[in-house]
Amino acid sequence: MFKLNNKNVKSIKTYYCFIPDNLYQNSSPVFSGVPSPFMCANDTTTFDFAAYDPDGDELTYELVHPYAGADLTNSVPTPPENFTGIPQVVYNPGYNYIKPFGQSNGSVSIVNSQTGLATFFSPSTGSYIVAIEVTEKRNGVVLSKVRLDLQILVLDCPPNKRPNVTAPDGQSFIIEEGEPLCFDVNATDPDVNPQDVVKMSAKGPIYDGSNNYSGPMATFFSTIEFGESEGEFCWTPDCGQARDEPYVVRIT
């Protein structure tokens, strides 16, 4: 636990760590970064909670109940013997960890279990808390669970519509080993006055070498223009790269 004091401001962070047995040689997954803690009311926002695993193990994501941790009156909490003994935050009535922005107000809180990409929508301003947990599996055996708690401030922002990103052939592709895969990706922005600048970027193991990936790298080229962006993704896998688990690439 760490205490940070700055005149009259006090900030407390509590870290829990459980070390399993040494049956498996393993490195835990690491979140690629902490998303911006801000979003706008009445505006659908995506957050990238993707994690990378040095061993290339299977990762799945889900919303979980945030831990409460310490407070100013209990600065040294007794570590529990297992995960079930950790105190959890208490939500106000009408809110929970599945619906952190409200249960009956049209809010949205969805996390893609394979990619960690979260989609949030809140109709009201305020301060909210969410927690994402990534579970690491190898051959069907759970090796570790790592979570990221994030306090999100929902602000009253000027009206803005997010760009629509589309791939002509869909979002899922089945290809043969050694055969090239290329497809176009387009992003168009609905805002006309003023017209926004749109650009795209790619992220994923076959593009940036994360998750201990060492095969052929994919390429992604795109334009940067007012109102739209056009891009092309290409990848040619080697023989021997076939697998049941998909190779995931995120276009932002």
Salt bridges, closest charged atoms under 4 A:
ASP48 OD2 - LYS203 NZ 3.26
ASP48 OD2 - ARG250 NE 3.53
ASP55 OD2 - ARG138 NH2 3.61
ASP57 OD1 - ARG138 NE 2.81
GLU133 OE2 - ARG147 NH2 3.33
